[in-house]
Amino acid sequence: MGGIIWLASYPKSGNTWMRAFLQNLIRKDAKSTHINELAQFAYGDSQKFWYEQAAGGPLDGLSSEQIMELTRKAQEIMAKSRPQSVFVKTHNWLGKAWETPFITAEVTAGAIHIIRNPLDVVISLKHHYDFSMNEAIEFMNNPEANTLEDEYKLSQVYGSWSAHTNSWQKFNPTYIHRVRYEDMLAKPAITFAAVAKFLGLKPSKKALTTAIKRSSFKVLQNQEKADGFLEASNKAERFFRTGKAGMWKDVLTADQVRQIVDVHHDKMQEFGYLKDL
C-alpha cells in the first residue's frame, strides 16, 4: 500500500493482539515474535521519539499546542521510515486538537479498526489503570476521556467508547477494515484471513494458521510471564489477563451494566453487543 496503516482501537480492545498477529504473519520468523519487539514493527503514534525528530530536538519548552502542530511532520517521518507501508498503533479518536488532526490523511494508506464489547472493555480498563469498577465506567463514559503525558508518550485523547467508535466509522470506508475482538476469538481463521486480504496479502493456509498460533493469547501471556511486557501499565499486575469475551456476566452488577448500556446503547446494538442482555 505505502504510507501509514493505522491500527486503531479504544484502549484494551485487542490492538496488541492484532499487532502480534501481523508481525508473525509478515516477518515469518522461525519462532513466535516476542511481545517486546512489537514496537519495532508497529510504531505508536504518541511516542515522543517521532515528535522529537519532527522538532529537531527535545520537546522541552514547547506548549501542548505547539507539540500537536508537529503531528503532520512526525507522521510524515514515520511514513518515510520504511519503503513500504508502516503500521502505527493509535488509541486516539479520529478528530482534532487545536485544529490539528490526530491522523494525517496525506500520509495514510488505510486503517484496521478493532472493536470490543464495552462491557468487557471496562473490566480491562479497571485492571490496567487500577481503577475501581465505577471509576472505569465513568472513564469509558466520559466524552473527554484521555491519558496524560509521561516520560515516553504524549497525552492521548480517547473520548467515550461510543464517541471513539463513531469517529473511526467516519474514516473512508474503502480504506478501512473493521474487526470485532469477539470474532478474533470465536473464528480466528476467517477473521484474520479477512485482515490479510484487506492488506493485499495472500498467505498460504499453513502460514495463516502458524501466525494465528504464534500470536495466541496464551503465547503472549506466557511471554509476559517470563520476560515482562515493556508496554504494560505500572499500575497493573499484568497486561494479558484472561483474553476472554463475556467476562462482564460474572463481574458487573446489574446497575453497572445499566450505566454502560444507557450511554452506549446505539453503538452496542449496531455491533451486536446487546444480544446477551
Residue pairs with C-beta under 8 A, 6 or more apart in sequence:
1 84
1 85
1 109
1 110
1 199
1 200
2 84
2 85
2 109
3 79
3 85
3 86
3 107
3 108
3 109
4 75
4 78
4 79
4 85
4 86
4 87
4 88
4 104
4 107
4 108
4 109
5 85
5 86
5 87
5 88
5 109
5 110
5 111
5 112
5 199
6 45
6 87
6 88
6 89
6 90
6 103
6 108
6 110
6 111
6 112
7 15
7 18
7 19
7 22
7 42
7 87
7 88
7 89
7 90
7 111
7 112
7 114
8 15
8 90
8 91
8 94
8 111
8 112
8 113
8 114
8 168
9 15
9 18
9 91
9 113
9 114
9 115
9 116
10 91
10 115
10 116
10 121
10 140
10 158
10 161
10 164
10 165
11 91
11 121
11 124
11 125
11 128
11 158
12 116
12 121
12 124
12 125
12 128
13 114
13 115
13 116
13 121
13 181
14 114
14 116
14 179
14 181
14 184
15 89
15 91
15 114
16 35
16 38
16 220
16 231
16 239
17 184
17 215
17 217
17 220
17 243
18 112
18 114
18 179
18 184
18 195
19 38
19 41
19 42
19 87
19 89
20 33
20 35
20 38
20 214
20 215
20 220
21 192
21 195
21 211
21 212
21 215
22 41
22 42
22 87
22 195
23 33
23 37
23 38
23 41
23 42
23 215
24 32
24 33
24 210
24 211
24 214
24 215
25 192
25 196
25 201
25 203
25 207
25 208
25 211
26 41
26 201
27 33
27 41
28 207
31 214
32 214
32 215
32 219
32 223
33 41
33 214
33 215
34 223
34 227
35 220
35 223
35 224
35 227
35 229
35 231
36 223
36 227
36 228
36 229
36 230
38 231
39 47
39 230
39 231
41 87
42 86
42 87
42 88
42 89
43 50
43 78
43 81
43 86
43 87
43 88
43 89
44 88
44 89
44 90
44 153
45 75
45 78
45 88
45 89
45 90
45 92
45 102
46 90
46 91
46 92
46 153
46 154
46 155
46 156
47 152
47 153
47 154
48 59
48 152
48 153
48 154
49 152
50 74
50 75
50 77
50 78
51 59
51 67
51 70
51 71
51 74
51 154
52 58
52 59
53 74
53 77
54 70
54 73
54 74
54 77
55 62
55 67
55 70
59 67
64 98
64 155
65 97
65 98
67 154
68 97
68 98
68 100
69 98
69 100
71 100
71 101
71 102
71 104
72 100
72 104
72 106
72 107
75 88
75 103
75 104
75 107
76 104
76 107
78 86
78 88
78 107
79 86
79 107
85 109
90 102
90 103
91 156
91 158
92 102
92 103
92 156
92 157
92 158
93 102
93 157
93 158
93 159
93 163
93 164
93 167
93 168
94 102
94 103
94 167
94 168
94 170
94 171
95 101
95 102
95 157
95 159
95 167
96 102
97 157
102 157
108 175
109 175
110 175
110 176
110 177
110 198
111 168
111 171
111 175
111 176
111 177
112 176
112 177
112 178
112 179
112 195
112 198
113 168
113 171
113 176
113 177
113 178
113 179
114 178
114 179
114 180
114 181
114 184
115 165
115 178
115 179
115 180
115 181
115 271
116 180
116 181
116 182
117 181
117 182
117 245
117 246
117 248
117 268
117 271
117 273
118 140
118 161
118 260
118 264
118 268
118 273
119 248
119 252
119 257
119 260
119 261
119 273
120 181
120 244
120 245
120 246
120 247
120 248
121 140
121 161
122 133
122 136
122 137
122 140
122 248
122 252
122 256
122 260
123 133
123 136
123 247
123 248
123 251
123 252
124 241
125 131
125 136
125 139
125 140
126 132
126 133
126 135
126 136
127 236
127 237
127 241
128 233
128 235
128 236
128 239
129 135
129 136
129 139
129 233
129 235
129 236
130 233
130 235
130 236
131 139
133 251
133 252
133 256
134 256
137 256
137 259
137 260
139 145
140 160
140 161
140 260
141 160
141 161
141 259
141 260
141 263
141 264
142 159
142 160
143 159
143 160
143 163
144 159
145 157
145 158
145 159
145 160
146 155
146 156
146 157
146 158
147 155
147 156
147 158
148 155
149 155
158 164
159 167
160 263
160 264
161 264
161 267
162 263
162 264
162 266
162 267
165 267
165 271
166 267
168 176
177 194
177 195
177 198
179 191
179 194
179 195
180 191
180 271
180 272
181 245
182 245
183 190
183 191
184 191
184 192
185 243
185 244
185 245
186 245
188 212
189 208
189 209
189 212
192 208
192 211
192 212
193 208
196 202
196 203
196 208
203 211
213 219
217 240
217 243
218 243
220 240
221 238
221 240
221 243
223 229
224 232
224 238
224 239
224 240
225 238
229 238
229 239
229 240
231 239
232 238
232 239
233 239
246 276
248 257
249 276
252 260
257 277
261 268
261 274
261 277
265 274
268 274
